[in-house]
Amino acid sequence: MPIFGGGQQKKPPLIGDSGIPAYALKKIGSRHFLVAGGGGASRTGVQNEIQTHLFTTGNLNQEVGIQSQCVDTFDTGSMATMNMDVACVVDEISAKYVIATGQENICVLYMTRCFKLNELENNSLSFEISKVGQVRTDYHASNSYQKCVRFEKNFQGQKFATGGADGYIRIWDSKKVLRAENDDAQPILSIQAHKSDVDDVEFSSDGKSIISLGSEGAFIWNAESGERLLDLQFPIEIARGFKMRSVRCTPLGNATGNTVFVAAYNSVSRGSKDQAAYLSLWSFNPDRKVARPIITKLMAKNQAISSLVVSECGNFTAVGTMSGSVGVFDTHEFRRLYFSPETHGLFVTGIEFVTKSAPSICEDIPRETPGVSSGFQTAVVTLAADKTMQLHCVPYPQPQPFSEFLFIISLISLVFTWLSSFLIVS
């Protein structure tokens, strides 16, 4: 299968196994991540759960030097989690997070109250998780289903949006959901955004607008009034035969007041000989209600993006594909930093960046400690339908050997001397 830019990973950087069909992956703090899924309502004997995994040093893969240890599980009953988002309520040291999960047509909220030591897993550090509320988020007549959920990051978990099969975006106040009885909380705002499935939603960095994706295209909405601000057109490079698969905002446009986001595009026809996947960086001016693509680049041929994530700093973009490939790019120009083709056996269901540093949770060590990706430009953890988890690290560029540097200087000097002699003769 032709891959744009080639590959560079010989051995899959395996760090763990979920043990269950897993559909959602989210970072929680700098040391842990959540894996969620299960067998659903069918009585197959497969547990429905949210797993808490801890990054530990180990020799599962000597090249990576890190492994994933499942330190706790939370039973979600008869429903499997199909989509999930996490928001920090206070700070990482307090270990208070709110978790929103899509389980059929319900959004179930969980909270972590504090850290805990799991005695059954060698006193490993985990979280005290409890269910705090739920609300029905989709009302499709025959196939009611929540497809996506996203927190508005500026509200510390208080505000989140859902999208589902009935085509509505609904924005919720977490506190109202927590206080409601019989799942009857009402949304802050309901927007009939699409005629059918809402495939993805994303709040802008300032929380004032929200982007939605569906079969008709991509739209930007006012997150307070519900006004439709813009119908996003396709970049000229990929005008026909493609569909926007995912969208993620970055903090890159905060200084200018613009909303900057990364959009992933896949070919509509999977059997086409021209099948490809693209990444595009957009800038949206909310005052003028104008959006333009800054740069659009081919990500890979004969590939389809299944997962997209942008780092917290905004400088890196990572993708997982339907064929199990993983790629990391420079967001500013989509220069390929890393690509591991078909490293997973099946499609990538989740991808998350990991941090370079972690706050100390010990009073005797007040300063920050090195994080999982401290020795690299950046790193991502990936989850696939084959139940495997991998850690992909992007190394720093290798310094140019001094001998090559001298050769280049000598060559430049030679050319300069030749040009000088030519000018003198003339």
C-alpha positions as CSV (number, residue, x, y, z in Angstrom):
1,M,0.0,0.0,0.0
2,P,1.7,3.2,-1.1
3,I,2.3,5.7,1.8
4,F,3.1,9.3,1.3
5,G,6.5,9.9,2.8
6,G,7.3,6.3,3.6
7,G,7.6,4.6,7.0
8,Q,10.2,4.5,9.7
9,Q,9.1,2.1,12.4
10,K,10.3,-1.5,12.0
11,K,8.7,-2.9,15.2
12,P,5.3,-1.9,16.5
13,P,5.9,0.0,19.7
14,L,3.5,-2.0,21.8
15,I,2.9,-0.9,25.4
16,G,-0.2,-2.8,26.4
17,D,-3.5,-4.5,25.7
18,S,-7.0,-3.4,26.6
19,G,-8.4,-6.9,26.8
20,I,-11.8,-5.7,25.6
21,P,-13.1,-4.1,22.4
22,A,-12.2,-0.5,23.1
23,Y,-13.6,2.5,21.2
24,A,-12.5,5.5,23.2
25,L,-9.1,6.8,24.5
26,K,-8.5,9.9,26.5
27,K,-5.6,11.3,28.5
28,I,-6.3,12.1,32.2
29,G,-3.5,14.0,33.8
30,S,0.1,13.5,32.7
31,R,0.6,9.9,34.0
32,H,-2.7,8.2,33.1
33,F,-5.1,7.6,30.3
34,L,-8.6,6.1,30.1
35,V,-9.7,3.3,27.8
36,A,-13.4,2.6,27.4
37,G,-15.5,0.1,25.5
38,G,-16.9,-3.4,25.9
39,G,-19.3,-5.9,24.5
40,G,-22.4,-3.7,24.7
41,A,-25.8,-4.9,25.7
42,S,-25.4,-8.3,24.0
43,R,-24.8,-11.1,26.5
44,T,-21.4,-12.1,25.1
45,G,-19.7,-12.2,28.5
46,V,-17.5,-9.2,27.5
47,Q,-17.3,-6.6,30.3
48,N,-18.4,-3.0,29.6
49,E,-15.9,-0.8,31.5
50,I,-13.7,2.2,31.7
51,Q,-10.1,1.3,32.4
52,T,-7.5,3.5,34.0
53,H,-4.0,2.9,32.6
54,L,-0.8,4.2,34.1
55,F,2.4,4.8,32.2
56,T,5.2,2.8,33.9
57,T,8.7,1.9,33.0
58,G,9.0,-1.6,31.8
59,N,10.6,-4.0,29.3
60,L,7.5,-4.9,27.3
61,N,9.2,-3.0,24.4
62,Q,12.8,-2.2,24.9
63,E,12.8,0.5,22.2
64,V,10.1,2.5,23.9
65,G,11.0,1.7,27.5
66,I,7.4,2.4,28.7
67,Q,4.5,0.1,29.2
68,S,0.8,0.6,30.1
69,Q,-0.5,-0.9,33.3
70,C,-4.2,-1.2,33.9
71,V,-4.5,0.0,37.5
72,D,-8.3,0.2,37.8
73,T,-11.6,-0.6,36.1
74,F,-15.0,0.9,36.4
75,D,-18.0,-1.2,35.4
76,T,-20.4,0.7,33.1
77,G,-23.2,-1.9,33.4
78,S,-25.0,-3.1,30.3
79,M,-23.8,-0.2,28.0
80,A,-20.4,0.2,26.4
81,T,-18.8,3.6,26.0
82,M,-18.4,4.5,22.3
83,N,-17.2,8.1,22.7
84,M,-15.7,10.1,25.5
85,D,-14.1,13.4,26.6
86,V,-12.3,14.5,29.8
87,A,-11.9,17.9,31.4
88,C,-9.9,19.0,34.4
89,V,-12.1,20.7,37.0
90,V,-9.3,22.2,39.2
91,D,-5.8,21.2,38.5
92,E,-3.8,17.9,38.0
93,I,-2.6,17.8,41.6
94,S,-6.2,17.9,43.0
95,A,-7.1,14.9,40.7
96,K,-10.6,16.2,40.0
97,Y,-11.8,15.5,36.5
98,V,-15.2,15.2,34.9
99,I,-15.7,12.5,32.2
100,A,-18.5,12.6,29.6
101,T,-19.2,9.2,27.9
102,G,-21.6,8.3,25.1
103,Q,-23.4,5.1,25.8
104,E,-26.1,4.5,23.2
105,N,-28.4,7.6,23.3
106,I,-27.3,8.6,26.8
107,C,-24.4,10.8,28.0
108,V,-23.2,9.5,31.3
109,L,-21.1,11.8,33.5
110,Y,-18.4,10.5,35.9
111,M,-16.1,12.4,38.3
112,T,-12.8,11.6,39.9
113,R,-12.8,12.8,43.5
114,C,-9.1,12.2,44.3
115,F,-6.2,9.9,43.8
116,K,-6.2,6.4,45.3
117,L,-3.9,3.5,45.7
118,N,-5.1,0.3,44.2
119,E,-4.0,-2.5,46.6
120,L,-4.9,-5.2,44.1
121,E,-2.4,-3.7,41.6
122,N,0.7,-3.3,43.9
123,N,-0.6,0.0,45.4
124,S,-0.5,1.6,41.9
125,L,-1.8,5.2,41.7
126,S,-5.3,5.5,40.3
127,F,-8.4,7.7,40.6
128,E,-11.6,7.4,42.8
129,I,-14.2,7.4,40.0
130,S,-18.0,7.7,40.6
131,K,-21.0,8.1,38.4
132,V,-22.7,11.5,39.0
133,G,-25.4,11.9,36.4
134,Q,-26.7,11.1,33.0
135,V,-29.0,12.7,30.3
136,R,-30.5,11.6,27.1
137,T,-28.8,13.4,24.2
138,D,-30.4,12.0,21.1
139,Y,-34.0,11.5,19.9
140,H,-33.8,9.9,16.5
141,A,-37.1,8.0,15.8
142,S,-35.6,4.6,15.0
143,N,-31.8,4.7,15.6
144,S,-31.2,7.0,18.6
145,Y,-27.5,7.2,19.3
146,Q,-24.9,9.7,20.6
147,K,-22.0,9.9,18.2
148,C,-19.7,12.5,19.7
149,V,-19.1,14.6,22.8
150,R,-16.7,17.5,23.5
151,F,-16.1,19.7,26.6
152,E,-15.6,23.5,26.3
153,K,-12.2,23.6,27.9
154,N,-12.5,27.2,29.3
155,F,-15.3,26.2,31.6
156,Q,-13.4,23.5,33.6
157,G,-15.8,20.7,32.7
158,Q,-19.0,22.7,33.3
159,K,-20.1,23.0,29.6
160,F,-20.1,20.2,27.0
161,A,-21.7,19.5,23.6
162,T,-23.1,16.3,22.1
163,G,-24.1,15.3,18.6
164,G,-26.0,12.3,17.4
165,A,-28.1,10.5,14.9
166,D,-31.0,13.0,14.9
167,G,-28.7,15.8,13.5
168,Y,-28.9,18.0,16.6
169,I,-26.0,19.7,18.5
170,R,-27.0,20.1,22.1
171,I,-25.0,22.1,24.6
172,W,-25.3,21.2,28.2
173,D,-24.5,22.5,31.7
174,S,-22.8,19.7,33.7
175,K,-24.2,21.0,37.0
176,K,-27.7,20.9,35.7
177,V,-27.2,17.3,34.5
178,L,-25.8,16.4,37.9
179,R,-28.9,17.9,39.7
180,A,-31.5,16.5,37.3
181,E,-33.7,13.5,38.1
182,N,-34.9,10.8,35.6
183,D,-32.5,12.0,32.9
184,D,-34.7,15.0,32.3
185,A,-32.1,17.8,32.2
186,Q,-32.6,20.4,29.4
187,P,-29.8,21.6,27.2
188,I,-28.6,25.2,27.3
189,L,-29.0,25.3,23.5
190,S,-30.2,23.0,20.8
191,I,-29.2,23.4,17.2
192,Q,-30.6,21.4,14.3
193,A,-27.3,21.3,12.6
194,H,-27.6,18.5,10.1
195,K,-30.4,16.3,8.5
196,S,-28.8,13.1,9.7
197,D,-25.8,12.1,11.9
198,V,-23.6,14.7,13.5
199,D,-20.2,13.1,12.9
200,D,-18.0,15.4,15.0
201,V,-18.3,18.6,17.1
202,E,-15.6,21.0,18.4
203,F,-15.6,24.1,20.4
204,S,-13.4,27.0,19.3
205,S,-10.5,27.9,21.7
206,D,-12.4,30.8,23.1
207,G,-15.6,28.8,23.4
208,K,-17.7,31.3,21.5
209,S,-18.4,29.2,18.5
210,I,-18.7,25.5,17.7
211,I,-18.0,23.5,14.5
212,S,-20.1,20.6,13.4
213,L,-19.6,17.9,10.7
214,G,-22.2,15.9,8.9
215,S,-23.2,14.5,5.5
216,E,-24.1,17.9,4.2
217,G,-20.7,19.4,5.1
218,A,-19.2,21.4,7.9
219,F,-20.7,24.5,9.6
220,I,-19.6,27.0,12.2
221,W,-22.3,28.1,14.8
222,N,-22.5,30.7,17.5
223,A,-22.3,28.7,20.7
224,E,-24.5,31.1,22.6
225,S,-27.3,32.0,20.1
226,G,-27.2,29.0,17.8
227,E,-26.8,31.3,14.8
228,R,-25.2,29.6,11.7
229,L,-22.1,31.7,11.1
230,L,-20.6,30.0,8.1
231,D,-20.8,27.1,5.7
232,L,-17.2,25.9,5.3
233,Q,-16.2,25.4,1.7
234,F,-13.7,22.8,0.5
235,P,-10.1,23.9,-0.2
236,I,-9.5,24.1,-3.9
237,E,-7.0,21.2,-3.6
238,I,-9.8,18.7,-2.6
239,A,-13.0,20.3,-3.9
240,R,-14.7,17.1,-5.1
241,G,-15.0,13.5,-3.9
242,F,-13.9,14.2,-0.3
243,K,-15.6,14.6,3.0
244,M,-14.4,16.2,6.2
245,R,-13.8,13.4,8.7
246,S,-12.7,15.3,11.9
247,V,-11.9,18.7,13.1
248,R,-9.8,20.0,16.1
249,C,-9.1,23.5,17.1
250,T,-5.6,24.8,18.1
251,P,-4.5,27.7,20.3
252,L,-2.4,29.0,17.4
253,G,-4.9,31.8,16.6
254,N,-5.5,33.1,20.1
255,A,-3.2,36.1,19.8
256,T,-5.0,37.4,16.7
257,G,-8.5,36.6,17.9
258,N,-9.1,34.1,15.1
259,T,-10.2,30.5,15.5
260,V,-7.6,28.2,14.0
261,F,-8.4,24.6,13.4
262,V,-7.2,21.4,11.7
263,A,-9.6,19.5,9.4
264,A,-9.0,16.0,8.2
265,Y,-10.5,14.9,4.8
266,N,-11.1,11.4,3.4
267,S,-12.2,10.2,0.0
268,V,-15.9,9.6,-0.2
269,S,-15.4,6.5,-2.4
270,R,-13.1,4.0,-0.7
271,G,-12.6,2.0,-3.9
272,S,-11.4,4.9,-6.0
273,K,-7.9,4.7,-7.5
274,D,-7.5,8.4,-6.4
275,Q,-8.3,7.6,-2.7
276,A,-6.3,9.8,-0.4
277,A,-6.4,11.7,2.9
278,Y,-5.7,15.3,3.4
279,L,-5.0,17.7,6.3
280,S,-5.9,21.4,6.1
281,L,-5.2,24.2,8.5
282,W,-8.0,26.8,8.6
283,S,-8.4,30.3,10.1
284,F,-11.8,31.7,11.0
285,N,-12.4,35.4,11.7
286,P,-15.5,35.6,13.9
287,D,-16.1,39.3,13.3
288,R,-16.1,39.1,9.5
289,K,-17.5,35.6,9.5
290,V,-14.9,34.6,7.0
291,A,-12.8,31.4,7.0
292,R,-9.9,30.5,4.7
293,P,-7.5,27.5,4.4
294,I,-4.0,28.5,5.3
295,I,-2.4,25.3,4.0
296,T,-3.7,22.0,2.6
297,K,-1.5,19.0,2.2
298,L,-1.8,15.4,1.2
299,M,-1.4,13.2,4.3
300,A,-1.3,9.8,2.5
301,K,-2.5,8.0,-0.6
302,N,-4.7,5.0,-0.3
303,Q,-5.4,5.9,3.3
304,A,-8.4,7.1,5.3
305,I,-8.1,9.0,8.6
306,S,-10.0,7.4,11.5
307,S,-8.7,9.6,14.4
308,L,-7.3,13.1,14.7
309,V,-5.8,15.0,17.6
310,V,-3.9,18.3,18.1
311,S,-1.4,18.8,20.9
312,E,-2.2,21.3,23.7
313,C,0.5,23.7,22.5
314,G,-1.0,23.4,19.0
315,N,2.3,22.8,17.3
316,F,1.7,19.1,16.5
317,T,-1.0,17.2,14.7
318,A,-1.4,13.4,14.9
319,V,-3.6,11.0,12.9
320,G,-4.5,7.3,13.0
321,T,-5.9,5.6,9.9
322,M,-8.3,2.9,9.0
323,S,-5.3,0.6,8.0
324,G,-3.7,1.0,11.4
325,S,-1.1,3.6,10.4
326,V,0.0,6.5,12.7
327,G,1.5,9.8,11.7
328,V,2.6,13.0,13.4
329,F,3.0,16.3,11.6
330,D,4.1,19.9,12.3
331,T,0.8,21.8,12.4
332,H,2.2,25.0,10.9
333,E,3.0,23.4,7.5
334,F,2.0,19.7,7.9
335,R,5.6,18.6,7.5
336,R,5.8,14.9,8.3
337,L,7.7,14.3,11.5
338,Y,6.9,10.6,11.9
339,F,4.9,7.9,10.0
340,S,4.5,4.3,11.0
341,P,2.5,2.5,8.3
342,E,0.1,-0.3,9.4
343,T,1.6,-0.5,12.8
344,H,-1.7,-1.7,14.2
345,G,-3.5,-4.7,12.9
346,L,-6.8,-2.9,12.6
347,F,-8.0,0.7,12.4
348,V,-7.0,3.2,15.0
349,T,-9.9,4.1,17.3
350,G,-8.1,6.7,19.5
351,I,-5.0,8.8,19.6
352,E,-3.7,11.2,22.3
353,F,-0.6,13.3,22.9
354,V,1.3,12.6,26.1
355,T,3.1,15.3,28.1
356,K,6.7,16.2,28.6
357,S,6.5,17.0,32.3
358,A,4.3,16.0,35.2
359,P,3.6,17.9,38.5
360,S,4.9,16.4,41.6
361,I,2.3,14.5,43.7
362,C,4.8,14.2,46.6
363,E,5.3,17.0,49.1
364,D,9.0,16.1,49.4
365,I,9.5,16.8,45.7
366,P,7.8,20.2,44.9
367,R,9.2,20.6,41.4
368,E,7.8,19.0,38.2
369,T,9.1,15.6,37.1
370,P,9.9,14.4,33.6
371,G,6.9,13.2,31.6
372,V,6.6,10.3,29.2
373,S,7.7,12.3,26.2
374,S,10.4,14.4,28.0
375,G,13.2,13.0,25.8
376,F,11.4,13.6,22.5
377,Q,9.9,16.3,20.4
378,T,6.5,14.8,21.2
379,A,4.8,11.4,21.6
380,V,1.3,9.9,21.1
381,V,-0.4,6.9,22.6
382,T,-2.7,5.0,20.2
383,L,-5.5,2.5,20.6
384,A,-6.8,0.3,17.9
385,A,-9.6,-2.2,17.2
386,D,-7.1,-5.0,17.7
387,K,-7.1,-4.1,21.4
388,T,-3.5,-3.1,21.4
389,M,-2.0,0.2,22.7
390,Q,1.2,1.7,21.3
391,L,3.4,4.6,22.1
392,H,4.9,6.5,19.2
393,C,7.7,8.9,20.0
394,V,9.0,11.6,17.6
395,P,12.8,12.0,18.1
396,Y,14.6,15.4,17.9
397,P,16.3,16.0,14.6
398,Q,19.8,14.6,14.6
399,P,22.5,17.3,14.5
400,Q,24.4,17.5,11.2
401,P,27.8,15.8,11.4
402,F,30.7,18.3,11.5
403,S,32.3,16.7,8.5
404,E,29.2,17.4,6.4
405,F,29.2,21.0,7.7
406,L,32.8,21.5,6.6
407,F,32.0,19.9,3.2
408,I,29.1,22.3,2.6
409,I,31.2,25.3,3.6
410,S,34.0,24.2,1.3
411,L,31.6,23.8,-1.5
412,I,30.1,27.2,-1.0
413,S,33.6,28.7,-0.9
414,L,34.6,26.9,-4.1
415,V,31.5,28.2,-5.9
416,F,32.1,31.8,-4.6
417,T,35.8,31.6,-5.7
418,W,34.7,30.4,-9.2
419,L,32.1,33.2,-9.5
420,S,34.6,35.8,-8.3
421,S,37.2,34.7,-10.9
422,F,34.6,34.8,-13.6
423,L,33.6,38.3,-12.8
424,I,37.2,39.5,-12.8
425,V,37.9,38.0,-16.2
426,S,34.8,39.6,-17.5
